[in-house]
Amino acid sequence: MPIIRAKDGTGISFSDQGSGRAVLFLHGWLMSKKVWHFQLPLSSSLRIITLDLRGHGASDSPDFSYAACLGDIEELLAHLAIKDVVVVGWSMGSQLAIKASTQLQERISGLILVGATACFCSSDGYSGGLPAKEARGMAIRLKRDYREASRHFFRSMFSTQELASLSLKDIAAQTAASLPPLQISLAALHELTDADLRDLLADIHISVLLLHGAEDSICPAGAAEFMAERLPQAALKIMPSAGHAPFLSAVEQFNAEVTAFVRTLNGRH
């Protein structure tokens, strides 16, 4: 896979396949660009770009922060001379997509937010997240047994119905990469669980599609409903029986939703 050098010299691994409207996919916590394996066939009609966030997959791992990742995304778009892109962000990647849409607004024409949350932890007046103790528990489990904690997390991405009908072993074989270094995963978890992007939503004046599993136990569907009410141009689609990763469990439906959304943007810049 090709590599670009970020402004601080970090090597960022990416893939660039197909032609047509550019769609950039941003992966979630503990994952890599490989998680979008089942979306690569979309390159028959779209330009599909994926990257390993710093510290993940084949990218270098000196540090991790949302600010650094946003710089890497900007550098990648400049390297590829892309001035008009649709960004698909999943889970942690959805938070980066939200932040990118406010910082790189002249380049981004649409967002698809999958299993997304503007605020991971619940609080007084906000019930769209998980209790803060859940985030603390994740960090404790990572430090105690990193590999077992990651296996537990991967399994929790799927609903009970999905677990009964899918082969997680086969899915993992095609979409899982080596785990990031522990310090990277802890830093990413800190960014994910501390971010509160709710105040940014009203200022995102581009089309947004929210795709969310009805049985998502990691980012509850209430998080997507909250965003749908506050984003000026949002459409919300709840996928019945799906968990946190509908692009892995309902591939055909998910890919069709991406294609249809991009078509609605044709001619818009």
Secondary structure, DSSP 8 states (H G I E B T S, - for coil): --EEE-TTS-EEEEEEE--SSEEEEE--TT--GGGGGGGGGGGGTSEEEEE--TTSTTS--S---HHHHHHHHHHHHHHTT-SSEEEEEETHHHHHHHHHHHHSTTTEEEEEEES--SBSB-BTTB-SSB-HHHHHHHHHHHHH-HHHHHHHHHHHTS-HHHHHHS-HHHHHHHH------HHHHHHHHHHHHH-B-GGGGGG--SEEEEEEETT-SSS-HHHHHHHHHHSTTEEEEEETT--S-HHHHSHHHHHHHHHHHHHHHTT--
